[in-house]
Amino acid sequence: MKKLFSAADACIAEMNWKDMALVKFCLCSMGMLLGLAVPKKGRKWAALGASILFVTTYLPLILKFLPALSRAMKGREE
């Protein structure tokens, strides 16, 4: 398992923002397909779970991105 994670880290290190965007679109479409497969009576709970997962993953990512954005904007102004 450690080799798998090491290979994933190496692959991500070589990616640019466009490659990462493709990964995000791929995962989004997979999520939509899985959402379509949920029976009608379970969609409310699936939507709630997806919403909670989105918020708990989005916040750390955006909090990590904002300082980098701030540094980039300050570098442009100077």
MARNUKOL-387356 format. One record per residue: x, y, z of N, C-alpha, C in turn; residue in one letter. Coordinates in steps of 0.2 Angstrom, whole numbers, plus 5000, padded with zeros to 4 digits. Layout:
<nodes>
XYZXYZXYZa ...
</nodes>
This chain:
<nodes>
500449945000500050005000500450065000m 501050065004501450125004501750134997k 501950084993502150094986501650134982k 500950114983500450144979500350214981l 500450234987500350304989501050344987f 501550314987502150344984502150364977s 501850314973501750324966501250384965a 500750384969500250434968500550504970a 500950504975501250574977501750594971d 502050544968502550564963502150584957a 501650554955501150574949500850644950c 500650654956500350724958500850774958i 501450764960502050814960502150834952a 502050794948502250804941501650844937e 501050844940500450874937500450954937m 500150984932500051054933499251064934n 499051124935498351144937497851114932w 498051104925497551084920497451004921k 498050974923497950894925497450884931d 497550934936497150924942496450944940m 496350984936495651004934495350944931a 495650914927495450854923495250794928l 495650784933495550744939494850764942v 494850824944494250844947493550834943k 493650854937493050844932492850764932f 493350724932493250654932492950624938c 493150654944492850634950492150664951l 492050724948491350754948490850704944c 491050684938490650644934490550584937s 490950554940490950484944490350494950m 490450554953489950564958489250574956g 489150604950488550614947488250544945m 488650504942488450434940488250394946l 488650394951488450364957487750384960l 487650454960487050484963486450464959g 486550454952485950434948485750354950l 486250324953486150254954485750244961a 485750294965485450294972484650284971v 484350234974483650234974483250294976p 482650314973482350374975482250384982k 482050334986481950344993482550364997k 483150344994483750354998484150424996g 483850454991484250514988484350574993r 483850574998483850635002484550625007k 484550565009485150545013485850545009w 485850525003486450524999486650604998a 486150644997486250714996486550745002a 486250725008486550755014487250735015l 487350675014488050645015488550675010g 488350685004488750714999488850795001a 488350825003488450895005488950905011s 488850855016489350855022490050845019i 490150795015490750775012491050835008l 490650865004490950925000491150975005f 490850995010491051055014491651035018v 491650975021492250955025492950945020t 492850935014493450925010493550995006t 493051035005493151095001493551155006y 493251155012493551205017494351195018l 494651135019495351135020495751155013p 495451135007495751145001495751225000l 495151255001495151324999495551365004i 495651345011496051375016496751365014l 496951315011497651305008497751345002k 497251354998497351394992497451474993f 497051494998496951564999497651605000l 498051575005498751605006499151604999p 499151554995499551554989499251604984a 498551614984498251664980498451734983l 498551744989498751814992499451824990s 499851774991500551784989500651804982r 500251774977500351784970500051854969a 499551874972499251944971499751994973m 500051984979500552034982501152034977k 501351984974501951984970501752014963g 501152024961500952054955500952134956r 500752154962500652224964501352254965e 501852224967502452254968502852264962e 
</nodes>
